[in-house]
Amino acid sequence: MPSQSSIERREAHWVEWVTGFASCVLVLFMVGLIFWEAVTDSHQPPALTVVITSRSPVTDGYRVTFDIANSSAATAAAVVVRGEIVDRDEVMETIDVSFDYVPAESKSSGAIVFSRDPADRSLRVRAVSYTEP
């Protein structure tokens, strides 16, 4: 026969009640947060902006580094950034860089290496395409 000390008590300990209540509150909070996000999401497209951060000569040409920021709540996938050297409305050189994705409300960095020096010419770097994942 089992001894009296090895038999579990039939009533729940107060720690079990506190843990159960806290877990219930956390689950309800998460469900409410997901519901709120679904209801208030305005389904805006990605808002991509490109800012040139530096220009420097390298062995094979001239490197232009940039940041691409997405200020929207939507992620952009397969983002293509195009860099162009323009001289008197004539495009002298064009290079594209692809990003797998630019997450919502974040930024990524990249670089383009031109064969020509963009110092004396107009330089354009901009996002030209993306897909919605």
MDAnalysis code that builds the backbone (N, CA, C; Angstrom):
import MDAnalysis as mda
import numpy as np

u = mda.Universe.empty(399, n_residues=133, atom_resindex=np.repeat(np.arange(133), 3), trajectory=True)
u.add_TopologyAttr("name", ["N", "CA", "C"] * 133)
u.add_TopologyAttr("resid", np.arange(1, 134))
u.add_TopologyAttr("resname", ["MET", "PRO", "SER", "GLN", "SER", "SER", "ILE", "GLU", "ARG", "ARG", "GLU", "ALA", "HIS", "TRP", "VAL", "GLU", "TRP", "VAL", "THR", "GLY", "PHE", "ALA", "SER", "CYS", "VAL", "LEU", "VAL", "LEU", "PHE", "MET", "VAL", "GLY", "LEU", "ILE", "PHE", "TRP", "GLU", "ALA", "VAL", "THR", "ASP", "SER", "HIS", "GLN", "PRO", "PRO", "ALA", "LEU", "THR", "VAL", "VAL", "ILE", "THR", "SER", "ARG", "SER", "PRO", "VAL", "THR", "ASP", "GLY", "TYR", "ARG", "VAL", "THR", "PHE", "ASP", "ILE", "ALA", "ASN", "SER", "SER", "ALA", "ALA", "THR", "ALA", "ALA", "ALA", "VAL", "VAL", "VAL", "ARG", "GLY", "GLU", "ILE", "VAL", "ASP", "ARG", "ASP", "GLU", "VAL", "MET", "GLU", "THR", "ILE", "ASP", "VAL", "SER", "PHE", "ASP", "TYR", "VAL", "PRO", "ALA", "GLU", "SER", "LYS", "SER", "SER", "GLY", "ALA", "ILE", "VAL", "PHE", "SER", "ARG", "ASP", "PRO", "ALA", "ASP", "ARG", "SER", "LEU", "ARG", "VAL", "ARG", "ALA", "VAL", "SER", "TYR", "THR", "GLU", "PRO"])
u.atoms.positions = np.array([
    [0.818, -1.182, 0.000],
    [0.000, 0.000, 0.000],
    [0.866, 1.251, 0.000],
    [0.522, 2.261, -0.837],
    [1.333, 3.472, -0.865],
    [1.181, 4.264, 0.415],
    [2.261, 4.917, 0.749],
    [2.223, 5.731, 1.968],
    [1.439, 7.018, 1.711],
    [1.045, 7.659, 2.806],
    [0.243, 8.881, 2.740],
    [1.016, 10.016, 2.085],
    [2.343, 10.065, 2.210],
    [3.135, 11.170, 1.657],
    [3.291, 11.073, 0.146],
    [3.111, 9.908, -0.471],
    [3.277, 9.773, -1.917],
    [1.981, 10.024, -2.689],
    [0.885, 10.190, -2.013],
    [-0.394, 10.431, -2.682],
    [-0.504, 11.931, -2.975],
    [-0.836, 12.267, -4.244],
    [-0.971, 13.673, -4.615],
    [-2.213, 14.274, -3.995],
    [-2.102, 15.563, -3.716],
    [-3.271, 16.269, -3.213],
    [-4.266, 16.456, -4.343],
    [-5.525, 16.455, -4.038],
    [-6.547, 16.588, -5.072],
    [-6.785, 18.041, -5.460],
    [-6.509, 18.994, -4.643],
    [-6.728, 20.402, -4.973],
    [-5.460, 20.982, -5.618],
    [-5.667, 21.919, -6.552],
    [-4.543, 22.525, -7.266],
    [-3.802, 23.494, -6.354],
    [-2.513, 23.530, -6.548],
    [-1.663, 24.468, -5.803],
    [-1.857, 25.859, -6.399],
    [-1.650, 26.914, -5.604],
    [-1.866, 28.280, -6.084],
    [-0.949, 28.630, -7.255],
    [0.237, 28.019, -7.325],
    [1.161, 28.284, -8.432],
    [0.558, 27.785, -9.754],
    [-0.140, 26.683, -9.707],
    [-0.792, 26.170, -10.908],
    [-1.869, 27.135, -11.400],
    [-2.618, 27.711, -10.482],
    [-3.648, 28.677, -10.855],
    [-3.030, 29.936, -11.466],
    [-1.975, 30.438, -10.882],
    [-1.313, 31.641, -11.402],
    [-0.732, 31.364, -12.783],
    [-0.081, 30.208, -12.955],
    [0.495, 29.842, -14.253],
    [-0.589, 29.686, -15.308],
    [-1.669, 29.041, -14.972],
    [-2.780, 28.877, -15.911],
    [-3.391, 30.209, -16.301],
    [-3.597, 31.098, -15.326],
    [-4.164, 32.414, -15.605],
    [-3.228, 33.228, -16.491],
    [-1.931, 33.240, -16.172],
    [-0.961, 33.992, -16.974],
    [-0.903, 33.460, -18.403],
    [-0.935, 32.150, -18.567],
    [-0.927, 31.549, -19.905],
    [-2.173, 31.936, -20.685],
    [-3.318, 31.931, -20.012],
    [-4.569, 32.306, -20.664],
    [-4.526, 33.763, -21.118],
    [-4.034, 34.654, -20.270],
    [-3.928, 36.077, -20.619],
    [-2.988, 36.254, -21.807],
    [-1.859, 35.563, -21.811],
    [-0.893, 35.671, -22.905],
    [-1.489, 35.191, -24.225],
    [-2.187, 34.073, -24.220],
    [-2.805, 33.552, -25.442],
    [-3.871, 34.520, -25.946],
    [-4.703, 35.048, -25.058],
    [-5.737, 35.998, -25.477],
    [-5.118, 37.273, -26.034],
    [-4.026, 37.735, -25.430],
    [-3.334, 38.924, -25.922],
    [-2.800, 38.679, -27.342],
    [-2.183, 37.532, -27.573],
    [-1.631, 37.215, -28.894],
    [-2.736, 37.109, -29.945],
    [-3.849, 36.467, -29.610],
    [-4.971, 36.361, -30.544],
    [-5.521, 37.750, -30.849],
    [-5.648, 38.589, -29.835],
    [-6.126, 39.957, -30.040],
    [-5.176, 40.775, -30.901],
    [-3.875, 40.621, -30.695],
    [-2.885, 41.343, -31.483],
    [-2.936, 40.921, -32.954],
    [-3.035, 39.639, -33.207],
    [-3.135, 39.146, -34.586],
    [-4.423, 39.661, -35.239],
    [-5.522, 39.645, -34.503],
    [-6.781, 40.161, -35.030],
    [-6.663, 41.655, -35.344],
    [-6.051, 42.416, -34.446],
    [-5.875, 43.864, -34.648],
    [-5.030, 44.146, -35.891],
    [-3.941, 43.402, -36.064],
    [-3.095, 43.572, -37.244],
    [-3.876, 43.270, -38.520],
    [-4.690, 42.230, -38.496],
    [-5.467, 41.859, -39.680],
    [-6.513, 42.910, -40.022],
    [-7.142, 43.493, -39.005],
    [-8.208, 44.467, -39.234],
    [-7.649, 45.824, -39.663],
    [-6.541, 46.252, -39.079],
    [-6.024, 47.594, -39.341],
    [-5.011, 47.647, -40.474],
    [-4.586, 46.521, -41.014],
    [-3.619, 46.522, -42.107],
    [-4.249, 47.181, -43.327],
    [-3.591, 48.213, -43.839],
    [-4.152, 48.959, -44.962],
    [-3.726, 48.385, -46.309],
    [-2.944, 47.322, -46.316],
    [-2.513, 46.650, -47.546],
    [-1.852, 47.623, -48.522],
    [-0.982, 48.472, -48.004],
    [-0.232, 49.396, -48.839],
    [0.904, 48.647, -49.533],
    [1.261, 49.042, -50.739],
    [2.385, 48.400, -51.421],
    [3.712, 48.827, -50.777],
    [4.782, 48.099, -51.049],
    [6.088, 48.495, -50.519],
    [6.453, 49.910, -50.970],
    [7.081, 50.660, -50.085],
    [7.526, 52.026, -50.377],
    [9.049, 52.039, -50.306],
    [9.687, 51.911, -51.452],
    [11.143, 51.764, -51.521],
    [11.817, 53.083, -51.864],
    [12.853, 53.426, -51.084],
    [13.676, 54.596, -51.360],
    [15.144, 54.178, -51.322],
    [15.915, 54.764, -52.215],
    [17.334, 54.437, -52.325],
    [18.143, 55.688, -52.041],
    [19.162, 55.546, -51.175],
    [20.044, 56.653, -50.816],
    [21.488, 56.206, -51.046],
    [22.231, 56.984, -51.820],
    [23.648, 56.686, -52.052],
    [24.421, 57.044, -50.794],
    [25.247, 56.112, -50.313],
    [25.996, 56.341, -49.077],
    [27.471, 56.652, -49.312],
    [28.061, 56.146, -50.407],
    [29.465, 56.473, -50.692],
    [29.812, 56.141, -52.131],
    [30.883, 56.770, -52.592],
    [31.469, 56.514, -53.908],
    [32.968, 56.373, -53.706],
    [33.552, 55.342, -54.310],
    [34.995, 55.164, -54.156],
    [35.558, 54.361, -55.323],
    [36.803, 54.694, -55.724],
    [37.437, 53.893, -56.783],
    [37.865, 52.536, -56.236],
    [37.733, 51.503, -57.059],
    [38.183, 50.152, -56.730],
    [39.008, 49.644, -57.901],
    [39.566, 48.458, -57.772],
    [40.456, 47.907, -58.791],
    [39.815, 47.853, -60.177],
    [38.581, 47.404, -60.255],
    [37.932, 47.218, -61.560],
    [36.988, 48.348, -61.943],
    [36.991, 49.458, -61.246],
    [36.083, 50.544, -61.597],
    [35.809, 51.464, -60.438],
    [34.532, 51.809, -60.295],
    [34.104, 52.754, -59.265],
    [32.890, 52.189, -58.544],
    [33.043, 52.013, -57.226],
    [31.971, 51.432, -56.417],
    [31.089, 52.532, -55.847],
    [29.795, 52.332, -55.997],
    [28.788, 53.221, -55.409],
    [27.975, 52.359, -54.453],
    [28.044, 52.662, -53.153],
    [27.265, 51.917, -52.168],
    [25.978, 52.689, -51.866],
    [24.955, 51.943, -51.496],
    [23.656, 52.566, -51.247],
    [22.880, 51.777, -50.209],
    [21.895, 52.431, -49.634],
    [20.923, 51.803, -48.747],
    [19.569, 51.845, -49.442],
    [18.832, 50.762, -49.353],
    [17.454, 50.733, -49.849],
    [16.557, 50.495, -48.643],
    [15.614, 51.398, -48.435],
    [14.721, 51.328, -47.278],
    [13.296, 51.069, -47.739],
    [12.584, 50.292, -46.955],
    [11.173, 50.005, -47.205],
    [10.391, 50.540, -46.007],
    [9.685, 51.644, -46.189],
    [8.950, 52.267, -45.085],
    [7.530, 51.734, -44.954],
    [7.137, 50.810, -45.791],
    [5.797, 50.239, -45.762],
    [5.743, 49.033, -44.821],
    [4.536, 48.591, -44.520],
    [4.341, 47.387, -43.707],
    [4.302, 46.136, -44.575],
    [4.575, 46.287, -45.876],
    [4.570, 45.155, -46.802],
    [5.993, 44.844, -47.250],
    [6.328, 43.571, -47.319],
    [7.648, 43.143, -47.772],
    [7.689, 43.141, -49.298],
    [8.832, 43.530, -49.851],
    [9.053, 43.484, -51.293],
    [10.036, 42.364, -51.591],
    [9.731, 41.545, -52.580],
    [10.607, 40.444, -52.974],
    [11.144, 40.704, -54.377],
    [12.246, 40.050, -54.712],
    [12.870, 40.167, -56.036],
    [13.030, 41.634, -56.443],
    [13.594, 42.432, -55.555],
    [13.752, 43.868, -55.780],
    [14.944, 44.102, -56.710],
    [14.726, 44.894, -57.738],
    [15.794, 45.251, -58.667],
    [16.090, 46.741, -58.493],
    [17.375, 47.040, -58.212],
    [17.840, 48.417, -58.099],
    [18.710, 48.695, -59.316],
    [18.430, 49.790, -60.000],
    [19.176, 50.147, -61.217],
    [20.033, 51.380, -60.949],
    [21.290, 51.270, -61.335],
    [22.206, 52.399, -61.281],
    [22.533, 52.844, -62.685],
    [22.474, 54.158, -62.920],
    [22.755, 54.702, -64.250],
    [23.683, 55.896, -64.145],
    [24.660, 55.930, -65.034],
    [25.483, 57.122, -65.208],
    [24.921, 57.846, -66.422],
    [24.529, 59.109, -66.218],
    [23.876, 59.886, -67.272],
    [24.724, 61.118, -67.561],
    [24.970, 61.356, -68.845],
    [25.707, 62.543, -69.276],
    [24.884, 63.250, -70.339],
    [24.387, 64.425, -70.022],
    [23.566, 65.229, -70.933],
    [22.388, 64.427, -71.494],
    [21.611, 63.850, -70.632],
    [20.415, 63.068, -70.972],
    [20.714, 61.786, -71.741],
    [21.956, 61.404, -71.859],
    [22.316, 60.149, -72.501],
    [22.821, 59.182, -71.438],
    [22.232, 57.993, -71.403],
    [22.656, 56.985, -70.429],
    [23.965, 56.372, -70.910],
    [25.021, 56.547, -70.112],
    [26.347, 56.058, -70.475],
    [26.578, 54.611, -70.021],
    [26.014, 54.278, -68.849],
    [26.211, 52.938, -68.307],
    [25.036, 52.603, -67.393],
    [24.565, 51.363, -67.478],
    [23.454, 50.897, -66.655],
    [23.824, 49.566, -66.019],
    [23.592, 49.456, -64.710],
    [23.855, 48.212, -63.986],
    [22.687, 47.961, -63.040],
    [22.217, 46.712, -62.998],
    [21.138, 46.316, -62.105],
    [21.677, 45.429, -60.993],
    [21.109, 45.602, -59.810],
    [21.419, 44.775, -58.645],
    [20.105, 44.207, -58.139],
    [20.090, 42.910, -57.809],
    [18.873, 42.269, -57.311],
    [19.001, 41.930, -55.837],
    [17.925, 42.170, -55.108],
    [17.808, 41.780, -53.708],
    [16.726, 40.715, -53.629],
    [16.978, 39.648, -52.890],
    [15.954, 38.616, -52.726],
    [14.694, 39.204, -52.119],
    [14.877, 40.044, -51.106],
    [13.734, 40.724, -50.499],
    [14.221, 41.906, -49.686],
    [13.329, 42.875, -49.488],
    [13.551, 43.988, -48.571],
    [12.375, 43.931, -47.598],
    [12.643, 43.512, -46.349],
    [11.546, 43.331, -45.392],
    [10.802, 44.633, -45.096],
    [9.604, 44.482, -44.585],
    [8.786, 45.626, -44.191],
    [9.495, 46.425, -43.099],
    [9.412, 47.737, -43.230],
    [9.947, 48.671, -42.240],
    [11.397, 48.363, -41.874],
    [12.229, 48.190, -42.901],
    [13.644, 47.912, -42.666],
    [14.459, 48.454, -43.830],
    [15.777, 48.223, -43.760],
    [16.622, 48.633, -44.876],
    [17.690, 47.587, -45.133],
    [18.168, 47.587, -46.357],
    [19.255, 46.717, -46.777],
    [20.293, 47.581, -47.474],
    [21.478, 47.045, -47.649],
    [22.551, 47.794, -48.303],
    [23.081, 47.005, -49.481],
    [23.661, 47.721, -50.438],
    [24.233, 47.081, -51.604],
    [25.252, 47.988, -52.252],
    [25.830, 47.509, -53.334],
    [26.825, 48.292, -54.070],
    [26.730, 47.976, -55.549],
    [27.080, 48.966, -56.343],
    [27.169, 48.832, -57.790],
    [28.579, 49.223, -58.175],
    [29.213, 48.441, -59.055],
    [30.559, 48.769, -59.521],
    [30.459, 49.162, -60.990],
    [30.699, 50.442, -61.245],
    [30.678, 50.973, -62.607],
    [32.079, 50.886, -63.204],
    [32.156, 50.766, -64.519],
    [33.464, 50.783, -65.175],
    [33.918, 52.217, -65.427],
    [32.983, 53.154, -65.486],
    [33.300, 54.577, -65.704],
    [33.210, 55.339, -64.389],
    [33.917, 56.427, -64.316],
    [33.890, 57.285, -63.128],
    [32.611, 58.123, -63.149],
    [31.748, 57.962, -62.139],
    [30.505, 58.738, -62.122],
    [30.661, 60.144, -61.532],
    [31.888, 60.567, -61.238],
    [32.104, 61.831, -60.528],
    [31.632, 63.046, -61.315],
    [31.921, 63.114, -62.593],
    [31.593, 64.311, -63.377],
    [30.256, 64.199, -64.101],
    [29.532, 63.145, -63.846],
    [28.264, 62.914, -64.541],
    [27.140, 62.764, -63.515],
    [25.937, 62.784, -64.026],
    [24.786, 62.563, -63.162],
    [24.667, 61.073, -62.857],
    [24.369, 60.763, -61.615],
    [24.255, 59.373, -61.182],
    [22.854, 59.146, -60.632],
    [22.167, 58.133, -61.177],
    [20.833, 57.786, -60.692],
    [20.867, 56.355, -60.172],
    [20.373, 56.169, -58.965],
    [20.230, 54.838, -58.382],
    [18.814, 54.776, -57.815],
    [18.023, 53.813, -58.321],
    [16.614, 53.749, -57.896],
    [16.101, 52.323, -58.006],
    [15.066, 52.041, -57.245],
    [14.398, 50.741, -57.335],
    [13.492, 50.780, -58.554],
    [13.605, 49.752, -59.415],
    [12.802, 49.753, -60.643],
    [11.737, 48.670, -60.683],
    [11.885, 47.618, -59.850],
    [10.843, 46.592, -59.854],
    [10.912, 45.752, -58.578],
    [9.794, 45.093, -58.277],
    [9.706, 44.153, -57.155],
    [8.495, 43.279, -57.379],
    [8.420, 42.203, -56.609],
    [7.221, 41.366, -56.605],
    [6.697, 41.305, -55.173],
    [5.431, 40.958, -55.045],
    [4.846, 40.787, -53.722],
    [4.914, 39.309, -53.354],
    [5.549, 39.010, -52.225],
    [5.702, 37.585, -51.844],
    [4.374, 36.961, -51.433],
])
